[in-house]
Amino acid sequence: MASRSPWAILLVLSAALALISLDNTIVNVALPTLNQDLGAGTTELQWVVDAYSVLFAGTLLLAGSLGDRFGRRRALVIGMVIFGAGSLAAGFATTADLLIVCRAVMGIGGAFIMPSTLSILVQVFTDPRARAQAIGIWAAVAGAAVAIGPILGGLLLEYTTWHAIFWVNPPLVVLALVATLALVPESRDPSRPKLDPLGAVLSTIGLVAFVVTVIEVPDQGITPVTIASTITAIVFLAAFVWWERRAPRPLLPMELFGNRVFTVAIITVALVYGALMGVMFFLPQFLQLVQGDTPLQSGIAMLPAAGGLFLASLFSPRWAERFGTRRVVVTGLLLVTGGLAWAAYLSGDSAYLHVGGSIGLMGLGLGMVLPQATNAVLASVPRERAGMGSAVNDGVGELGGSLGVALLGSLLSLGYRNEIEAQITAAGNAIASIPASVVEAVRESLAAGSLAVAQLPAEIATPIRQVAGNAFVSGMTTALMVAAGIVLAGAVLAWRSFPARMERVEE
């Protein structure tokens, strides 16, 4: 290990991390295209995004434990192979359901990759100050890749088809594999801990059922499916907590939640990823379907978020040393809150300054928060169990992201449906000549309505397109204001409970 530069190893780990972080959002700009090519409805589009995140979050704890026991580099290599295979298959998907399955496989691969990168980083950087800087770079890459995803996706859609979004991954995986085998050292927990497969099964089923409930209840209401998913979530997550209190080597030691720093840090990670992924889910739809941007234009529109997040993540450790961890975290959360609240006032004819300014604020805030929250999580677990600690951090981030998409997407859908009838009535004679089938499609969702409206002549389509756009903006406003309120509550919690300074990651 000594003969290899830690910073060269960090470069390889960052490349692997960028791959899976990009995939959190690269597909988002393709959602309108997938609606058209595969006939995917709103719920299916949510699952194209969430299948990746939910399986990612559900298998992270097991993946982190496997890495601790059998080797973190080995887990990283296995994850890249699974991720690359799933991505290749996704490019050949001919139905929305098949694409969702492939995204789930990619999520499992990502679950082995992400905690491995962070746990290897903790082993390689033994100096606390250098490790804090490395975590800042790690967080910068993770967050910026999430924000850059829509840009790369839009570029690929501009010149190719949506299949290229997935086919671009396998060649990059091969390069990352070669670099990993050449440079990254192997490490594992010297105690060779026992596994907890029962805990992995209980947590995965419980988390998946929980997100199914959040996504389906607004769409289906109280039905046998949603009742079953709710009961499954409660039973399996309760059983997971019960078992983890008794397991000889638990996936997630429950005593960690007695540590105030750990608890506040994971709540903070969940909040910021929930806000980021929720906004990344519907903002590309707003830009393309309401403001008429191309996929590439909507992707480029995300640049302020990517740039702000990347720069703030790099400077966050330095700011924390000078001003204190708590002040940096709280300031970052307040910036995210302000960005969300400002974005809530977007309208169909808003200037780009409004869009770019609001997401730029969010990016700066996220970049300030993520390195400090990640550092705090790792400070709460023993160094030899870095895989578990990394998995908890990453799992909470992914779960927060998937719930952000589910919750904000559901609020958006509810707001749209509550407003669409009023908009149709207000339009009156302006849409009298619109076929009833098109009006029904508009009632269902903006995505379905846009597909139907696209078949109409431009001079006829404008009024009904405006009706759908107004309803979408109304739902988006509700979702963003709720998100702003939640993140603001997180800022209050951080101010009350986050440590004034996080001096080092504990050995």
C-alpha positions as CSV (number, residue, x, y, z in Angstrom):
1,M,0.0,0.0,0.0
2,A,2.9,2.3,0.8
3,S,4.2,2.2,-2.7
4,R,1.0,3.4,-4.2
5,S,0.1,7.1,-4.0
6,P,-3.1,7.6,-2.0
7,W,-4.1,10.4,-4.3
8,A,-3.8,8.1,-7.4
9,I,-5.9,5.5,-5.6
10,L,-8.5,8.3,-4.8
11,L,-8.6,9.1,-8.5
12,V,-9.5,5.5,-9.4
13,L,-12.1,5.3,-6.6
14,S,-13.6,8.6,-7.7
15,A,-13.9,7.3,-11.3
16,A,-15.8,4.3,-10.1
17,L,-18.0,6.5,-7.8
18,A,-18.7,8.9,-10.7
19,L,-20.1,6.0,-12.8
20,I,-22.8,5.0,-10.3
21,S,-23.5,8.6,-9.2
22,L,-24.1,9.7,-12.7
23,D,-26.6,6.9,-13.1
24,N,-28.8,8.3,-10.3
25,T,-29.8,11.1,-12.6
26,I,-28.6,10.5,-16.2
27,V,-31.9,8.8,-17.0
28,N,-34.0,11.7,-15.7
29,V,-33.7,13.8,-18.9
30,A,-34.8,10.7,-20.8
31,L,-38.1,10.3,-18.9
32,P,-40.2,12.1,-21.5
33,T,-38.5,10.1,-24.3
34,L,-39.2,6.8,-22.4
35,N,-42.8,7.9,-22.0
36,Q,-43.0,8.1,-25.8
37,D,-40.9,5.1,-26.8
38,L,-41.9,2.6,-24.2
39,G,-45.3,3.9,-23.2
40,A,-44.2,4.4,-19.6
41,G,-46.7,6.1,-17.3
42,T,-46.0,8.4,-14.4
43,T,-45.7,5.6,-11.9
44,E,-43.5,3.5,-14.2
45,L,-41.3,6.5,-14.8
46,Q,-40.9,6.9,-11.0
47,W,-39.9,3.3,-10.8
48,V,-37.3,3.6,-13.6
49,V,-35.6,6.1,-11.3
50,D,-36.5,4.4,-8.0
51,A,-35.7,0.8,-8.9
52,Y,-32.0,1.7,-9.0
53,S,-32.1,3.6,-5.8
54,V,-34.2,1.2,-3.8
55,L,-32.2,-1.9,-4.6
56,F,-29.1,0.2,-4.1
57,A,-30.2,1.2,-0.6
58,G,-31.6,-2.2,0.2
59,T,-28.4,-4.2,-0.5
60,L,-25.9,-1.6,0.7
61,L,-25.6,-2.9,4.2
62,L,-25.0,-6.5,3.1
63,A,-22.5,-5.3,0.4
64,G,-20.6,-3.3,3.0
65,S,-20.4,-6.2,5.4
66,L,-19.3,-8.6,2.6
67,G,-16.5,-6.1,1.7
68,D,-15.4,-5.9,5.3
69,R,-15.2,-9.7,5.5
70,F,-14.0,-10.9,2.1
71,G,-12.2,-7.8,0.8
72,R,-13.2,-4.3,-0.1
73,R,-11.4,-4.3,-3.5
74,R,-13.1,-7.6,-4.3
75,A,-16.5,-6.1,-3.5
76,L,-15.6,-3.1,-5.7
77,V,-14.7,-5.4,-8.7
78,I,-17.8,-7.6,-8.3
79,G,-20.0,-4.5,-8.1
80,M,-18.5,-3.0,-11.3
81,V,-19.1,-6.3,-13.2
82,I,-22.8,-6.5,-12.1
83,F,-23.3,-2.8,-12.8
84,G,-21.8,-3.1,-16.3
85,A,-23.9,-6.2,-17.2
86,G,-27.1,-4.5,-16.0
87,S,-26.4,-1.4,-17.9
88,L,-25.7,-3.3,-21.1
89,A,-29.0,-5.2,-20.7
90,A,-30.9,-2.0,-20.0
91,G,-29.9,-0.6,-23.4
92,F,-31.7,-3.5,-25.0
93,A,-34.9,-3.1,-23.0
94,T,-38.1,-3.1,-25.1
95,T,-40.6,-2.5,-22.3
96,A,-40.7,-0.2,-19.3
97,D,-41.0,-3.3,-17.0
98,L,-37.8,-4.8,-18.4
99,L,-36.0,-1.5,-18.1
100,I,-37.1,-1.3,-14.4
101,V,-35.7,-4.8,-13.8
102,C,-32.3,-3.9,-15.4
103,R,-32.2,-0.7,-13.3
104,A,-32.7,-2.8,-10.2
105,V,-29.7,-5.0,-11.2
106,M,-27.6,-1.9,-11.8
107,G,-28.6,-0.8,-8.3
108,I,-27.3,-4.0,-6.8
109,G,-24.0,-3.5,-8.6
110,G,-23.9,0.1,-7.4
111,A,-24.5,-1.1,-3.8
112,F,-21.2,-3.0,-3.9
113,I,-19.3,-0.1,-5.5
114,M,-20.2,2.9,-3.5
115,P,-19.4,1.8,0.1
116,S,-16.2,0.1,-1.2
117,T,-14.9,3.3,-2.5
118,L,-15.4,5.2,0.8
119,S,-14.2,2.3,3.0
120,I,-11.0,1.9,0.9
121,L,-10.5,5.6,1.2
122,V,-10.7,5.5,5.0
123,Q,-8.0,2.7,5.0
124,V,-5.7,4.5,2.5
125,F,-5.8,7.9,4.1
126,T,-4.5,7.4,7.7
127,D,-3.8,11.0,8.4
128,P,-7.0,12.7,9.8
129,R,-6.5,16.0,7.9
130,A,-5.7,14.3,4.6
131,R,-8.6,12.0,5.1
132,A,-11.0,14.9,5.6
133,Q,-9.7,16.4,2.4
134,A,-10.1,13.1,0.6
135,I,-13.7,12.8,1.9
136,G,-14.4,16.3,0.6
137,I,-13.2,15.3,-2.9
138,W,-15.2,12.0,-2.6
139,A,-18.3,14.0,-1.7
140,A,-17.6,16.5,-4.5
141,V,-17.4,13.8,-7.1
142,A,-20.5,12.0,-5.8
143,G,-22.6,15.1,-5.7
144,A,-21.3,16.7,-8.9
145,A,-21.8,13.5,-10.9
146,V,-25.4,13.4,-9.7
147,A,-25.9,17.0,-11.0
148,I,-23.9,16.3,-14.2
149,G,-26.0,13.3,-15.1
150,P,-28.7,15.3,-16.8
151,I,-26.1,17.1,-18.9
152,L,-24.5,13.9,-20.2
153,G,-27.9,12.3,-20.7
154,G,-29.1,15.3,-22.7
155,L,-26.0,15.3,-24.8
156,L,-26.5,11.6,-25.6
157,L,-30.1,12.1,-26.4
158,E,-29.4,15.0,-28.7
159,Y,-27.2,12.9,-31.0
160,T,-28.2,9.3,-30.3
161,T,-31.1,7.5,-28.7
162,W,-31.9,6.8,-25.0
163,H,-30.2,3.4,-25.3
164,A,-26.8,5.2,-25.4
165,I,-27.4,6.4,-21.8
166,F,-26.9,2.8,-20.7
167,W,-24.4,1.6,-23.4
168,V,-21.9,4.3,-22.4
169,N,-21.3,2.6,-19.1
170,P,-19.7,-0.8,-20.0
171,P,-16.6,0.6,-21.7
172,L,-16.1,2.9,-18.8
173,V,-16.5,0.0,-16.4
174,V,-13.8,-1.9,-18.2
175,L,-11.3,1.0,-17.8
176,A,-12.2,1.4,-14.2
177,L,-11.7,-2.4,-13.6
178,V,-8.2,-2.3,-15.1
179,A,-7.2,0.7,-13.0
180,T,-8.7,-0.9,-9.8
181,L,-6.8,-4.1,-10.3
182,A,-3.6,-2.2,-11.0
183,L,-3.7,0.4,-8.2
184,V,-6.2,-0.2,-5.5
185,P,-5.0,-2.3,-2.5
186,E,-7.0,-5.0,-0.9
187,S,-8.2,-4.5,2.7
188,R,-10.6,-6.3,5.0
189,D,-11.7,-6.4,8.7
190,P,-9.0,-8.5,10.4
191,S,-11.6,-10.1,12.7
192,R,-13.3,-11.6,9.6
193,P,-16.8,-10.8,11.0
194,K,-19.8,-13.2,10.5
195,L,-22.4,-12.2,8.0
196,D,-26.0,-11.2,8.7
197,P,-28.1,-12.5,5.8
198,L,-31.4,-12.5,7.7
199,G,-30.9,-8.8,8.5
200,A,-30.1,-8.1,4.8
201,V,-33.3,-9.9,3.7
202,L,-35.5,-8.1,6.3
203,S,-34.1,-4.7,5.5
204,T,-34.3,-5.1,1.7
205,I,-37.9,-6.3,1.7
206,G,-39.0,-3.7,4.2
207,L,-37.4,-0.8,2.4
208,V,-38.8,-1.8,-1.0
209,A,-42.3,-2.3,0.4
210,F,-42.1,1.1,2.1
211,V,-41.2,3.0,-1.1
212,V,-43.8,1.0,-3.0
213,T,-46.4,2.4,-0.5
214,V,-45.2,6.0,-0.9
215,I,-45.3,5.8,-4.7
216,E,-48.5,3.9,-5.1
217,V,-50.9,5.4,-2.5
218,P,-51.2,8.8,-4.2
219,D,-51.9,7.0,-7.5
220,Q,-54.1,4.0,-6.4
221,G,-55.4,5.1,-3.0
222,I,-56.3,2.5,-0.5
223,T,-56.3,-0.8,-2.4
224,P,-55.2,-4.4,-1.6
225,V,-51.8,-3.6,-3.2
226,T,-51.1,-0.6,-1.1
227,I,-52.5,-2.2,2.1
228,A,-50.3,-5.2,1.5
229,S,-47.2,-3.1,0.9
230,T,-47.8,-1.0,4.0
231,I,-48.2,-4.1,6.2
232,T,-45.1,-5.7,4.7
233,A,-43.1,-2.5,5.3
234,I,-44.1,-2.3,8.9
235,V,-43.6,-6.0,9.7
236,F,-40.3,-6.4,8.0
237,L,-38.7,-3.2,9.2
238,A,-39.9,-3.9,12.7
239,A,-38.5,-7.4,12.4
240,F,-35.2,-5.9,11.2
241,V,-34.9,-3.7,14.2
242,W,-35.8,-6.6,16.5
243,W,-33.2,-8.9,14.9
244,E,-30.4,-6.3,14.8
245,R,-30.7,-5.9,18.5
246,R,-30.0,-9.6,19.0
247,A,-27.8,-10.6,16.0
248,P,-24.2,-11.5,17.0
249,R,-22.8,-9.4,14.2
250,P,-25.6,-7.0,13.1
251,L,-25.6,-5.3,9.7
252,L,-26.6,-2.1,11.5
253,P,-25.8,-2.0,15.2
254,M,-28.8,-0.3,16.9
255,E,-26.6,1.2,19.6
256,L,-25.2,3.5,16.9
257,F,-28.5,5.4,17.1
258,G,-27.7,6.3,20.7
259,N,-24.9,8.4,19.3
260,R,-26.3,11.8,18.7
261,V,-23.6,12.7,16.1
262,F,-24.4,9.6,14.1
263,T,-28.2,10.0,14.2
264,V,-28.1,13.7,13.2
265,A,-25.5,13.1,10.5
266,I,-27.5,10.4,8.8
267,I,-30.7,12.4,9.0
268,T,-28.8,15.3,7.3
269,V,-27.5,13.0,4.6
270,A,-31.0,11.7,3.9
271,L,-32.5,15.2,3.8
272,V,-30.0,16.7,1.3
273,Y,-30.1,13.6,-1.0
274,G,-33.9,13.6,-0.8
275,A,-34.0,17.2,-1.9
276,L,-31.4,16.7,-4.6
277,M,-33.0,13.6,-6.2
278,G,-36.5,14.9,-5.9
279,V,-35.7,18.1,-7.7
280,M,-33.7,16.2,-10.3
281,F,-36.7,14.0,-11.0
282,F,-39.2,16.7,-12.0
283,L,-37.1,19.7,-13.0
284,P,-36.0,18.1,-16.4
285,Q,-39.7,17.4,-17.0
286,F,-40.6,21.1,-16.2
287,L,-37.8,22.3,-18.5
288,Q,-38.7,20.0,-21.4
289,L,-42.5,19.7,-21.2
290,V,-43.5,23.1,-19.8
291,Q,-40.7,25.4,-21.1
292,G,-40.0,23.5,-24.3
293,D,-36.3,22.8,-23.8
294,T,-34.6,19.9,-25.6
295,P,-33.0,17.2,-23.4
296,L,-29.6,18.7,-24.0
297,Q,-30.8,22.2,-23.0
298,S,-32.5,20.9,-19.9
299,G,-29.3,19.0,-19.0
300,I,-27.1,22.0,-19.4
301,A,-29.5,24.0,-17.3
302,M,-28.3,21.8,-14.4
303,L,-24.7,23.2,-14.6
304,P,-25.1,25.7,-11.7
305,A,-26.1,22.9,-9.4
306,A,-23.2,20.7,-10.5
307,G,-20.7,23.6,-10.3
308,G,-21.9,24.9,-7.0
309,L,-21.9,21.4,-5.4
310,F,-18.4,20.5,-6.7
311,L,-16.7,23.7,-5.6
312,A,-18.4,23.9,-2.2
313,S,-17.5,20.3,-1.5
314,L,-13.9,21.0,-2.1
315,F,-13.9,24.0,0.2
316,S,-16.1,22.5,2.9
317,P,-13.3,20.9,4.9
318,R,-11.4,24.2,5.0
319,W,-14.5,26.2,6.0
320,A,-15.2,23.7,8.7
321,E,-11.7,24.1,10.1
322,R,-12.1,27.9,10.2
323,F,-15.8,28.4,11.1
324,G,-16.8,25.1,12.7
325,T,-18.6,22.1,11.5
326,R,-22.0,23.1,12.8
327,R,-22.0,26.5,11.2
328,V,-21.0,25.1,7.8
329,V,-23.7,22.4,7.9
330,V,-26.5,24.8,9.1
331,T,-25.5,27.4,6.5
332,G,-25.5,24.8,3.8
333,L,-29.0,23.5,4.8
334,L,-30.3,27.1,4.8
335,L,-29.0,27.6,1.3
336,V,-30.7,24.5,0.1
337,T,-33.9,25.7,1.8
338,G,-33.6,29.1,0.1
339,G,-33.0,27.4,-3.3
340,L,-36.0,25.2,-2.9
341,A,-38.3,28.1,-1.8
342,W,-37.1,30.2,-4.7
343,A,-37.7,27.4,-7.2
344,A,-41.2,27.1,-5.9
345,Y,-42.0,30.4,-7.6
346,L,-41.1,29.1,-11.1
347,S,-43.7,29.5,-13.8
348,G,-44.0,28.4,-17.4
349,D,-42.4,31.7,-18.6
350,S,-39.7,32.1,-15.9
351,A,-36.3,33.3,-17.1
352,Y,-33.3,31.0,-16.9
353,L,-31.8,33.2,-14.2
354,H,-34.6,32.1,-11.9
355,V,-34.0,28.4,-12.7
356,G,-30.2,28.6,-12.6
357,G,-30.1,30.8,-9.5
358,S,-32.3,28.5,-7.5
359,I,-30.5,25.3,-8.3
360,G,-27.2,27.0,-7.9
361,L,-28.1,27.9,-4.3
362,M,-29.1,24.2,-3.8
363,G,-25.8,23.0,-5.2
364,L,-23.7,25.3,-2.9
365,G,-25.7,24.2,0.1
366,L,-25.4,20.5,-0.7
367,G,-21.6,20.9,-1.3
368,M,-21.2,22.5,2.1
369,V,-23.2,19.8,4.0
370,L,-22.3,16.4,2.4
371,P,-18.5,16.2,3.3
372,Q,-19.2,17.2,6.9
373,A,-22.2,14.8,7.3
374,T,-20.2,11.9,5.7
375,N,-17.2,12.7,8.0
376,A,-19.5,12.6,11.0
377,V,-21.0,9.2,10.1
378,L,-17.6,7.7,9.7
379,A,-16.5,9.2,13.0
380,S,-19.1,7.2,14.7
381,V,-18.0,3.7,13.7
382,P,-14.7,1.8,14.3
383,R,-12.2,2.1,11.5
384,E,-12.1,-1.7,11.0
385,R,-15.8,-1.6,10.2
386,A,-15.4,1.1,7.6
387,G,-17.4,-0.9,5.1
388,M,-20.4,-1.0,7.4
389,G,-20.1,2.7,8.2
390,S,-19.7,3.6,4.5
391,A,-22.7,1.5,3.6
392,V,-24.8,3.2,6.3
393,N,-23.8,6.6,4.9
394,D,-24.5,5.6,1.3
395,G,-27.6,3.6,2.1
396,V,-29.2,6.5,3.9
397,G,-28.3,8.8,1.0
398,E,-29.8,6.5,-1.5
399,L,-32.9,5.8,0.6
400,G,-33.3,9.5,1.1
401,G,-33.0,10.1,-2.6
402,S,-35.5,7.4,-3.5
403,L,-37.9,8.7,-0.9
404,G,-37.4,12.2,-2.2
405,V,-38.4,11.1,-5.7
406,A,-41.3,9.1,-4.2
407,L,-42.6,11.8,-1.9
408,L,-42.1,14.9,-4.1
409,G,-43.2,13.0,-7.2
410,S,-46.4,11.9,-5.4
411,L,-47.0,15.5,-4.2
412,L,-46.4,16.7,-7.7
413,S,-48.9,14.2,-9.0
414,L,-51.5,15.0,-6.4
415,G,-51.1,18.7,-7.0
416,Y,-51.4,18.3,-10.8
417,R,-54.6,16.3,-10.5
418,N,-56.1,18.7,-8.0
419,E,-55.4,21.7,-10.3
420,I,-56.0,20.2,-13.8
421,E,-59.8,20.3,-13.6
422,A,-59.8,24.0,-12.6
423,Q,-57.4,24.8,-15.5
424,I,-59.6,22.9,-18.0
425,T,-62.7,24.7,-16.8
426,A,-60.9,28.1,-17.0
427,A,-59.7,27.4,-20.5
428,G,-63.3,27.0,-21.6
429,N,-63.9,27.5,-25.4
430,A,-60.1,27.7,-26.0
431,I,-59.9,23.9,-25.8
432,A,-63.4,23.1,-27.1
433,S,-61.9,21.7,-30.3
434,I,-59.5,19.4,-28.5
435,P,-60.4,15.7,-28.9
436,A,-61.8,14.1,-25.7
437,S,-59.1,11.4,-25.7
438,V,-56.4,14.1,-25.6
439,V,-58.1,15.9,-22.7
440,E,-58.3,12.6,-20.8
441,A,-54.6,12.1,-21.3
442,V,-53.9,15.6,-20.0
443,R,-56.1,14.8,-16.9
444,E,-53.9,11.7,-16.2
445,S,-50.5,13.4,-16.1
446,L,-48.3,15.9,-17.9
447,A,-46.2,13.2,-19.4
448,A,-49.2,11.3,-20.9
449,G,-50.8,14.6,-21.9
450,S,-47.7,15.8,-23.7
451,L,-47.5,12.6,-25.7
452,A,-51.1,13.0,-26.8
453,V,-50.8,16.8,-27.4
454,A,-47.8,16.2,-29.6
455,Q,-50.0,14.6,-32.2
456,L,-52.1,17.8,-32.6
457,P,-51.3,20.7,-35.0
458,A,-49.3,23.4,-33.2
459,E,-52.0,26.1,-33.5
460,I,-54.6,23.8,-31.8
461,A,-52.2,22.3,-29.2
462,T,-51.0,25.6,-27.6
463,P,-54.0,26.2,-25.3
464,I,-54.2,22.6,-23.9
465,R,-50.4,22.5,-23.5
466,Q,-50.6,25.7,-21.4
467,V,-53.4,24.1,-19.3
468,A,-51.2,21.1,-18.6
469,G,-48.2,23.2,-17.9
470,N,-50.0,25.4,-15.4
471,A,-51.3,22.4,-13.5
472,F,-47.8,20.9,-13.5
473,V,-46.3,24.1,-12.1
474,S,-49.0,24.1,-9.4
475,G,-48.1,20.6,-8.3
476,M,-44.3,21.4,-8.5
477,T,-44.8,24.5,-6.3
478,T,-46.5,22.4,-3.6
479,A,-43.7,19.7,-3.7
480,L,-40.9,22.3,-3.5
481,M,-42.5,24.2,-0.6
482,V,-42.9,21.0,1.3
483,A,-39.3,20.1,0.5
484,A,-38.1,23.5,1.7
485,G,-40.0,23.1,5.0
486,I,-38.4,19.7,5.6
487,V,-34.9,20.9,4.9
488,L,-35.5,23.9,7.1
489,A,-36.5,21.6,10.0
490,G,-33.2,19.7,9.3
491,A,-31.3,23.0,9.7
492,V,-32.9,23.6,13.1
493,L,-32.1,20.0,14.1
494,A,-28.5,20.5,13.0
495,W,-28.1,23.7,14.9
496,R,-29.3,22.1,18.1
497,S,-27.5,18.8,17.8
498,F,-24.6,18.8,15.4
499,P,-21.1,19.1,17.1
500,A,-19.6,22.6,16.9
501,R,-16.4,21.0,15.4
502,M,-15.6,17.5,14.1
503,E,-11.9,17.4,14.6
504,R,-11.1,14.1,13.1
505,V,-12.4,10.7,12.0
506,E,-11.9,8.4,14.9
507,E,-9.4,5.6,14.5
